[in-house]
Amino acid sequence: MEGVVERFGDEVQFVLYSFALRESSNIAAQVALCAGEQGKFWDMHTLIYRRQTSWNTLRNPLSTFLQYAADVPLDTAGLKRCVKSGRMQKLIKADKALGRRLQVRSTPTVFINAQRIVGAQPEYEYARVIRRELARARRAAQ
């Protein structure tokens, strides 16, 4: 998705909402949001996503994420305090409630305007839909 967003530059806006389906995903979302307090949301999010196969079956992957934090780098003690405080739960619950209202049932689910794309897709598929939506917006603006 990063390549697609970069390709279209200022013509698109990428907004991420968490939709944690398991406790391990909930912790992952908390870790990314807490990393954001240190200015490293996207760095940590990308690392967690890329290493998903090494943590997604763990019951409590926090210690694994704290090891990843050294690669970012992050203040791991601050990150752990943030996650343990639970202060990101309200945002995560609000994101999930929005997803339910939009009838999201699995991840990833991507919306490009009103176009829903369910399941991981190659970048060219996202680019195709974005081009179509941009063309539609340009026609409507004329």
DRENVEXLO-60112 format. One record per residue: residue in three letters; x, y, z of N, C-alpha, C in turn; residue number from 1. Coordinates in nm, 3 decimals, always signed. Each point is the difference from the previous one (the first is absolute). Layout:
# DRENVEXLO-60112
SITE   residuo        nX        nY        nZ       caX       caY       caZ        cX        cY        cZ   num
SITE       ALA         X         Y         Z         X         Y         Z         X         Y         Z   NUM
...
# end
This chain:
# DRENVEXLO-60112
SITE   residuo        nX        nY        nZ       caX       caY       caZ        cX        cY        cZ   num
SITE       MET    +0.081    -0.118    +0.000    -0.081    +0.118    +0.000    +0.087    +0.126    +0.000     1
SITE       GLU    +0.116    -0.009    +0.063    +0.089    +0.117    +0.007    +0.034    +0.053    -0.140     2
SITE       GLY    +0.031    -0.092    -0.090    +0.037    +0.040    -0.135    -0.113    +0.070    -0.072     3
SITE       VAL    -0.121    -0.047    +0.020    -0.116    +0.061    -0.065    -0.022    +0.141    +0.054     4
SITE       VAL    +0.007    +0.015    +0.129    -0.020    +0.132    +0.061    +0.107    +0.096    -0.050     5
SITE       GLU    +0.124    -0.044    -0.005    +0.109    +0.085    -0.050    -0.021    +0.037    -0.146     6
SITE       ARG    -0.046    -0.095    -0.080    -0.021    +0.022    -0.143    -0.101    +0.112    -0.026     7
SITE       PHE    -0.103    +0.009    +0.081    -0.104    +0.100    -0.024    +0.022    +0.129    +0.079     8
SITE       GLY    +0.099    +0.002    +0.086    +0.037    +0.121    +0.072    -0.115    +0.068    +0.070     9
SITE       ASP    -0.013    +0.130    -0.024    -0.102    +0.081    +0.068    -0.141    -0.025    -0.051    10
SITE       GLU    -0.016    -0.084    -0.101    -0.134    -0.027    -0.053    -0.079    -0.096    +0.087    11
SITE       VAL    +0.068    -0.072    +0.089    -0.069    -0.096    +0.086    +0.040    +0.023    +0.145    12
SITE       GLN    -0.087    -0.044    +0.088    +0.029    +0.004    +0.143    -0.019    -0.141    +0.053    13
SITE       PHE    +0.098    -0.050    +0.071    -0.007    -0.134    +0.057    -0.031    +0.014    +0.148    14
SITE       VAL    -0.110    -0.060    +0.042    -0.041    +0.003    +0.141    -0.013    -0.144    +0.047    15
SITE       LEU    +0.061    -0.029    +0.112    -0.002    -0.136    +0.053    -0.085    -0.004    +0.126    16
SITE       TYR    -0.092    -0.094    +0.004    -0.079    -0.028    +0.119    +0.030    -0.143    +0.041    17
SITE       SER    +0.025    -0.021    +0.128    +0.027    -0.136    +0.045    -0.131    -0.078    +0.008    18
SITE       PHE    +0.008    -0.127    -0.025    -0.115    -0.090    +0.011    +0.053    -0.131    +0.054    19
SITE       ALA    +0.031    +0.003    +0.129    +0.064    -0.115    +0.065    -0.100    -0.113    +0.019    20
SITE       LEU    +0.028    -0.113    -0.059    -0.088    -0.115    +0.009    +0.041    -0.096    +0.111    21
SITE       ARG    +0.125    +0.008    +0.044    +0.052    -0.087    +0.107    +0.074    +0.086    +0.101    22
SITE       GLU    +0.023    -0.057    +0.116    +0.072    +0.073    +0.104    +0.139    +0.039    -0.046    23
SITE       SER    +0.067    -0.086    -0.075    +0.134    +0.033    -0.047    -0.004    +0.121    -0.095    24
SITE       SER    -0.104    +0.009    -0.082    -0.015    +0.116    -0.089    -0.033    +0.125    +0.079    25
SITE       ASN    -0.075    -0.014    +0.107    -0.031    +0.113    +0.086    +0.128    +0.056    +0.062    26
SITE       ILE    +0.085    -0.087    +0.047    +0.128    +0.043    +0.058    +0.086    +0.066    -0.108    27
SITE       ALA    -0.001    -0.057    -0.120    +0.077    +0.059    -0.111    -0.048    +0.142    -0.028    28
SITE       ALA    -0.131    +0.019    -0.002    -0.056    +0.133    -0.024    +0.041    +0.097    +0.111    29
SITE       GLN    -0.005    -0.047    +0.124    +0.042    +0.085    +0.113    +0.147    +0.039    -0.013    30
SITE       VAL    +0.083    -0.095    -0.034    +0.143    +0.026    -0.014    +0.024    +0.105    -0.108    31
SITE       ALA    -0.066    -0.014    -0.113    +0.019    +0.098    -0.109    -0.046    +0.139    +0.043    32
SITE       LEU    -0.115    +0.007    +0.065    -0.051    +0.130    +0.046    +0.092    +0.060    +0.107    33
SITE       CYS    +0.049    -0.082    +0.089    +0.093    +0.049    +0.102    +0.131    +0.045    -0.064    34
SITE       ALA    +0.045    -0.071    -0.102    +0.119    +0.043    -0.073    -0.024    +0.137    -0.064    35
SITE       GLY    -0.125    +0.023    -0.039    -0.036    +0.130    -0.056    +0.023    +0.114    +0.097    36
SITE       GLU    -0.013    -0.026    +0.128    +0.030    +0.103    +0.101    +0.147    +0.039    -0.003    37
SITE       GLN    +0.082    -0.089    -0.054    +0.143    +0.029    -0.014    +0.034    +0.040    -0.144    38
SITE       GLY    -0.104    +0.027    -0.078    +0.020    +0.042    -0.139    +0.038    -0.112    -0.094    39
SITE       LYS    -0.030    -0.124    +0.038    +0.046    -0.115    -0.080    -0.114    -0.096    -0.033    40
SITE       PHE    -0.124    +0.051    -0.014    -0.113    -0.089    -0.030    +0.026    -0.084    -0.124    41
SITE       TRP    +0.027    +0.067    -0.113    +0.012    -0.074    -0.126    +0.120    -0.093    +0.001    42
SITE       ASP    +0.110    +0.040    +0.064    +0.116    -0.088    +0.007    -0.035    -0.130    +0.073    43
SITE       MET    -0.066    +0.015    +0.115    -0.036    -0.119    +0.078    -0.110    -0.079    -0.069    44
SITE       HIS    -0.099    +0.068    -0.053    -0.108    -0.069    -0.071    +0.056    -0.085    -0.114    45
SITE       THR    +0.088    +0.057    -0.078    +0.059    -0.072    -0.114    +0.078    -0.122    +0.048    46
SITE       LEU    +0.078    +0.017    +0.106    +0.079    -0.110    +0.053    -0.090    -0.112    +0.053    47
SITE       ILE    -0.104    +0.037    +0.074    -0.094    -0.100    +0.053    -0.067    -0.074    -0.116    48
SITE       TYR    -0.042    +0.073    -0.100    -0.068    -0.062    -0.114    +0.094    -0.095    -0.074    49
SITE       ARG    +0.121    +0.043    -0.024    +0.095    -0.083    -0.076    +0.040    -0.127    +0.075    50
SITE       ARG    -0.004    +0.005    +0.133    +0.040    -0.115    +0.080    -0.120    -0.075    +0.058    51
SITE       GLN    -0.113    +0.019    -0.060    -0.126    -0.055    +0.049    +0.005    -0.150    +0.026    52
SITE       THR    +0.065    -0.075    -0.086    +0.002    -0.146    +0.017    +0.075    -0.043    +0.125    53
SITE       SER    +0.085    +0.087    +0.054    +0.075    -0.039    +0.120    -0.073    +0.032    +0.130    54
SITE       TRP    -0.108    +0.076    -0.005    -0.071    +0.034    +0.124    -0.149    -0.029    -0.001    55
SITE       ASN    -0.060    -0.021    -0.117    -0.147    -0.004    -0.006    -0.063    -0.119    +0.072    56
SITE       THR    +0.075    -0.102    +0.032    -0.057    -0.113    +0.075    +0.034    +0.005    +0.149    57
SITE       LEU    +0.077    +0.099    +0.040    +0.035    +0.014    +0.141    -0.119    +0.054    +0.079    58
SITE       ARG    -0.019    -0.052    +0.118    -0.110    +0.048    +0.085    +0.024    +0.144    +0.045    59
SITE       ASN    +0.122    +0.029    +0.040    +0.035    +0.136    +0.042    +0.135    +0.036    -0.063    60
SITE       PRO    -0.002    +0.067    -0.113    +0.125    +0.028    -0.073    +0.073    +0.127    +0.047    61
SITE       LEU    -0.040    +0.059    +0.112    +0.060    +0.126    +0.041    +0.153    -0.009    +0.011    62
SITE       SER    +0.051    -0.106    +0.059    +0.146    -0.011    +0.014    +0.067    -0.005    -0.137    63
SITE       THR    -0.065    -0.064    -0.096    +0.054    -0.005    -0.137    +0.001    +0.141    -0.060    64
SITE       PHE    -0.109    +0.074    +0.020    -0.008    +0.137    -0.053    +0.104    +0.090    +0.066    65
SITE       LEU    +0.026    -0.022    +0.127    +0.102    +0.080    +0.069    +0.139    -0.027    -0.059    66
SITE       GLN    +0.023    -0.123    -0.044    +0.126    -0.031    -0.069    +0.005    +0.074    -0.134    67
SITE       TYR    -0.112    +0.003    -0.072    -0.005    +0.073    -0.127    +0.028    +0.148    +0.022    68
SITE       ALA    -0.047    +0.053    +0.113    +0.013    +0.143    +0.028    +0.145    +0.045    -0.001    69
SITE       ALA    +0.091    -0.089    +0.033    +0.142    +0.034    -0.003    +0.046    +0.026    -0.143    70
SITE       ASP    -0.065    -0.063    -0.098    +0.035    +0.019    -0.140    -0.050    +0.132    -0.057    71
SITE       VAL    -0.098    +0.062    +0.066    -0.066    +0.118    -0.057    +0.087    +0.126    +0.006    72
SITE       PRO    +0.065    +0.044    +0.101    +0.001    -0.036    +0.141    -0.103    +0.081    +0.080    73
SITE       LEU    -0.046    -0.062    +0.109    -0.096    +0.064    +0.090    +0.047    -0.014    +0.144    74
SITE       ASP    -0.054    +0.085    +0.084    +0.018    -0.013    +0.145    -0.089    -0.117    +0.042    75
SITE       THR    +0.059    -0.117    +0.018    -0.079    -0.120    +0.028    -0.071    +0.008    +0.134    76
SITE       ALA    +0.062    +0.061    +0.099    -0.066    +0.012    +0.132    -0.126    +0.086    -0.013    77
SITE       GLY    +0.011    +0.111    -0.073    -0.116    +0.087    -0.022    -0.107    -0.069    -0.081    78
SITE       LEU    +0.041    -0.076    -0.099    -0.093    -0.075    -0.083    -0.077    -0.101    +0.085    79
SITE       LYS    +0.071    -0.072    +0.084    -0.063    -0.100    +0.087    -0.097    +0.066    +0.097    80
SITE       ARG    +0.040    +0.111    +0.059    -0.089    +0.073    +0.092    -0.129    +0.042    -0.069    81
SITE       CYS    +0.015    +0.051    -0.121    -0.116    +0.045    -0.077    -0.096    -0.116    -0.026    82
SITE       VAL    +0.052    -0.112    -0.047    -0.086    -0.116    -0.029    -0.067    -0.049    +0.128    83
SITE       LYS    +0.078    -0.014    +0.107    -0.054    -0.051    +0.126    -0.106    +0.093    +0.058    84
SITE       SER    +0.008    +0.129    -0.030    -0.098    +0.096    +0.052    -0.139    -0.021    -0.062    85
SITE       GLY    -0.003    -0.057    -0.119    -0.126    -0.024    -0.068    -0.063    +0.124    -0.060    86
SITE       ARG    +0.072    +0.111    -0.003    -0.062    +0.125    -0.046    -0.033    +0.003    -0.149    87
SITE       MET    +0.053    -0.092    -0.078    -0.032    -0.005    -0.143    -0.125    -0.082    -0.029    88
SITE       GLN    -0.051    -0.070    +0.100    -0.115    -0.087    -0.020    -0.123    +0.075    -0.049    89
SITE       LYS    -0.022    +0.121    +0.050    -0.118    +0.076    -0.042    +0.003    +0.027    -0.151    90
SITE       LEU    +0.116    +0.038    -0.051    +0.015    +0.024    -0.143    -0.017    -0.128    -0.080    91
SITE       ILE    +0.058    -0.108    +0.047    -0.011    -0.129    -0.069    -0.145    -0.047    -0.003    92
SITE       LYS    -0.071    +0.018    +0.110    -0.142    -0.039    +0.004    -0.082    +0.087    -0.095    93
SITE       ALA    +0.031    +0.129    -0.006    -0.073    +0.090    -0.092    +0.027    -0.040    -0.145    94
SITE       ASP    +0.125    -0.034    -0.032    +0.033    -0.044    -0.137    -0.077    -0.127    -0.035    95
SITE       LYS    -0.007    -0.093    +0.093    -0.070    -0.126    -0.026    -0.150    +0.025    -0.016    96
SITE       ALA    -0.056    +0.090    +0.080    -0.142    +0.033    -0.014    -0.028    +0.060    -0.138    97
SITE       LEU    +0.088    +0.087    -0.047    -0.015    +0.056    -0.135    +0.005    -0.112    -0.103    98
SITE       GLY    +0.094    -0.090    +0.014    +0.010    -0.113    -0.092    -0.127    -0.083    -0.003    99
SITE       ARG    -0.056    -0.023    +0.115    -0.126    -0.077    +0.006    -0.113    +0.075    -0.071   100
SITE       ARG    -0.007    +0.131    +0.020    -0.104    +0.079    -0.069    +0.018    -0.007    -0.151   101
SITE       LEU    +0.125    -0.011    -0.045    +0.029    -0.011    -0.143    -0.005    -0.145    -0.048   102
SITE       GLN    -0.038    -0.089    +0.089    -0.014    -0.142    -0.029    +0.132    -0.068    -0.037   103
SITE       VAL    +0.107    +0.044    +0.064    +0.129    -0.067    -0.015    -0.006    -0.130    +0.078   104
SITE       ARG    +0.042    -0.107    -0.064    -0.003    -0.130    +0.065    +0.137    -0.068    +0.005   105
SITE       SER    +0.093    +0.054    -0.077    +0.133    -0.060    -0.004    +0.103    +0.107    -0.033   106
SITE       THR    +0.125    -0.037    +0.024    +0.109    +0.092    -0.034    +0.090    -0.068    -0.102   107
SITE       PRO    +0.057    +0.074    -0.089    -0.026    +0.143    -0.019    -0.130    +0.025    -0.077   108
SITE       THR    -0.065    +0.107    +0.033    -0.110    +0.054    -0.079    +0.038    +0.145    -0.029   109
SITE       VAL    +0.002    +0.035    -0.125    +0.042    +0.134    -0.043    -0.118    +0.068    -0.069   110
SITE       PHE    -0.019    +0.127    +0.033    -0.101    +0.080    -0.068    +0.071    +0.107    -0.080   111
SITE       ILE    -0.031    +0.007    -0.126    +0.048    +0.108    -0.086    -0.127    +0.073    -0.042   112
SITE       ASN    -0.024    +0.111    +0.067    -0.130    +0.065    -0.002    -0.102    -0.104    +0.044   113
SITE       ALA    -0.101    -0.026    -0.077    -0.101    -0.098    +0.041    +0.031    -0.141    -0.050   114
SITE       GLN    +0.111    -0.017    -0.070    +0.036    -0.130    -0.054    +0.067    -0.085    +0.108   115
SITE       ARG    -0.061    -0.113    +0.032    +0.053    -0.090    +0.102    +0.086    -0.107    -0.068   116
SITE       ILE    +0.119    -0.021    +0.054    +0.089    -0.106    -0.049    +0.032    -0.088    +0.121   117
SITE       VAL    -0.040    -0.125    -0.006    +0.019    -0.092    +0.111    +0.112    -0.097    -0.032   118
SITE       GLY    +0.090    -0.017    +0.095    +0.112    -0.091    -0.018    +0.120    +0.068    -0.062   119
SITE       ALA    +0.115    -0.056    +0.026    +0.124    +0.055    -0.055    -0.004    -0.006    -0.152   120
SITE       GLN    +0.038    +0.108    -0.062    +0.000    +0.011    -0.146    +0.136    +0.051    -0.046   121
SITE       PRO    +0.036    -0.028    -0.123    +0.124    +0.058    -0.052    -0.017    +0.152    -0.014   122
SITE       GLU    +0.110    +0.071    +0.007    -0.005    +0.147    -0.007    -0.069    +0.050    -0.125   123
SITE       TYR    +0.016    -0.071    -0.112    -0.061    +0.048    -0.124    -0.152    +0.005    +0.010   124
SITE       GLU    -0.059    -0.086    +0.082    -0.146    +0.001    +0.016    -0.044    +0.127    +0.075   125
SITE       TYR    +0.071    +0.035    +0.104    -0.031    +0.124    +0.071    +0.019    +0.119    -0.093   126
SITE       ALA    +0.109    -0.001    -0.076    +0.029    +0.110    -0.092    -0.110    +0.012    -0.106   127
SITE       ARG    -0.050    -0.111    -0.049    -0.107    +0.001    -0.100    -0.125    +0.069    +0.056   128
SITE       VAL    -0.039    -0.036    +0.121    -0.119    +0.059    +0.061    +0.024    +0.148    +0.030   129
SITE       ILE    +0.118    +0.035    +0.046    +0.031    +0.141    +0.028    -0.007    +0.082    -0.128   130
SITE       ARG    +0.059    -0.050    -0.109    -0.007    +0.072    -0.128    -0.145    +0.023    -0.042   131
SITE       ARG    -0.081    -0.103    +0.013    -0.141    +0.011    -0.037    -0.072    +0.104    +0.087   132
SITE       GLU    +0.028    -0.001    +0.130    -0.065    +0.096    +0.091    +0.049    +0.142    -0.025   133
SITE       LEU    +0.128    +0.016    -0.030    +0.052    +0.134    -0.032    -0.063    +0.052    -0.129   134
SITE       ALA    -0.015    -0.085    -0.100    -0.063    +0.041    -0.125    -0.145    +0.041    +0.025   135
SITE       ARG    -0.069    -0.074    +0.083    -0.139    +0.033    +0.034    -0.007    +0.136    +0.070   136
SITE       ALA    +0.093    +0.024    +0.094    +0.002    +0.127    +0.071    +0.031    +0.117    -0.095   137
SITE       ARG    +0.090    -0.021    -0.093    +0.034    +0.106    -0.097    -0.119    +0.033    -0.088   138
SITE       ARG    -0.070    -0.104    -0.044    -0.121    +0.024    -0.084    -0.105    +0.077    +0.080   139
SITE       ALA    -0.017    -0.036    +0.124    -0.101    +0.067    +0.084    +0.037    +0.145    +0.027   140
SITE       ALA    +0.129    +0.031    +0.002    +0.046    +0.136    +0.028    -0.012    +0.092    -0.121   141
SITE       GLN    -0.017    -0.056    -0.120    -0.007    +0.080    -0.122    -0.134    +0.066    -0.019   142
# end
